[in-house]
């Protein structure tokens, strides 16, 4: 190899060495950049996780503060109702209790025990209280006061039904008395005139509906109800009754959201009534009176099925039904209204429904209450289970 070739070979070796070193440098640089990127990404991820944690914590705190504010607002509203209640029952003026224009079930299960608590809590003499209700339901208040005004002495059943329908239409379609309506005011004025009082106080049902609203929504514990009600067994009213069998089951089925008038429901209820009639006499408590938005179910007649419809008048129909139930061996009917009443009379009760959507809270209250007062046995019966299981209702001797 001559000198020129040697120089050329050396130059190539130097180039290759320089190129290799450059490649290694580039590789190291790439690794550094990659490692830096990973570190930066990890750092960013940690920062993001930390930021996300703080954001979630802040959201939770904001939510908790919002819920706390709602609770405080609710408590303030309830305290305001109780302050107004204390103000209304103070003094010595007559206290008009009512007028009760809402559902029978709420009156029995909540309003009467609430009024009893108000009287006890504020030590109100019975002679100050004047109960205003309809259909002889004043009998349910007999341990509270004997002073009562019957609504159907102030207006006809037709005017009552029309006024209640108008009141409901003007108030979100509900019969519940969240406020004082013109119908309430007219009735109170008539009662005041009957009493000849210069001034009266009014223990209006709106106190109950405003105070118990959150409880019915499930936002208050049972102790909330316990502190604001007094439940007791009820005595049967002394009213004239039609001729009754010596032993019978009292039955009252009417249409309701819990027992809609479908063909399946009608067939099942018919089976229940006929099945009962195979074993004992049955006294049907259908009234035929168009006093509310419920309709009585009608059934095929049988020799042991008795109707007292002809003996039920608007003015005392609830008192008569109460007295009949008190003499029955048991009561079977739509879950609501008189099904809440019968156990308070000491009568074993089967409360029938097909849709419990609006009943869950009331059923819990009923079970607790009847056990405390040693009332009749209370047995809810969901007839939708028969259809779901494909089991027809059949009764045999």
C-alpha positions, 0 to 999 in steps of 0.5 A: 500500500503506498502512502496515498492509499494509507492516508485514504484508509486512515481518513475513512477510519476517522470518518467511521469513528466520527460517524459512530460517535455522532450516532452514539451521541444522537442516541444518547440525546434521544434517550435523554429527551425520551427520559425527560419526556417520560419524567415530564409526563409523569410529573404532569400526570401527578399534577393532573391527578392532584388537580383532579382530586382537588376539583372532585373534593371541591365539587363534593364540598360544594354539593355538601354545602348545597345539601346543608343549605337545603336542610337548613332552609327546610328546617327554617320552613318547618320551624316557621310552621311550628311558630305559626302553629303556636301563635294560632292556638294561643289565647282563648278564642275558639279554635276551628279545627279544619275544615278538612276537605282532603282525602279520608286516608290522610285525615285518619292516618295523620290529621287526627293524630296531629290534632291530638298532638297539638291539643296535648302539646299546647294544653288546649282545653277541649271546649276551645276546639271545634272540629269541622269535617264531613260525613260524620267523621267528627266521631274520629275526634271524640277523645279530643273534643265533642264540639263539631260542625258537620259540613253537610249542614253548611252546604249540600253534597253537590256544592261540596263536591263541586267546590272541592273539584274547583279547589283542586283544579286551582291548586295543581290538581291536588286535593291536599290543602297546602294553603287556605282556599276561598272555599276554606274561608267561606266555611270558616266564616259560616262556622264562626257565624254559627258559633256567634264568636267575634273572633276565631283561630283556625287550626288549618290542615295546611299546617299538617301538609307543610310540616309533614311534606319532607317526611312524606318524601322520605327525608325525615326519620320515623321519630319526626312523626312520633314527635308530632302525632298521638295515635290511639285506638278509636271507639265506635260512634253511637249511630243507628245501624241497618240490620246486620248479620251476626258475623260478617266481613266488612268490604269496601273496594273503590278505585284509586291509584293503588287499585286502578279499574283494569279488567284484571283488577276487577276480576281479582276483586270479584274473586275475593268478594265471592270467595269470602261469601262462600265462607261467611256473610259479607257487608259491602260498604259501597255508598254510591255517593259522588263526594270525591274522585273515587268510584266504588267497585260493583260486583255480582250479587250472591246470597251472602253478600249484603249492601248497606247503600240505602242506609248511607246518607251524606251527613253520617255515612262515614260514622255509619261505616265506622260503626259497621266496621267496628262490629265486623270480624275483619275488614277487607278493602282498598289500601287507604281510607277505611283500611287505615281506620279499621285497625284503629278500631281493633279490627283485623284488616287486609289492605288490597292494592295492585300498585304500591308506588304511592303507598310505601311510606304510609304502609311503614307508618301503619305497621308501626302505629298499629303495633304501638296502639295494639290495633287490629292485625294489618295485612297488605295484599299486593294482588299484582303478584297473582298476575305476575305468577300466572295464578288465577284467584280461585276459592273452594269450600 
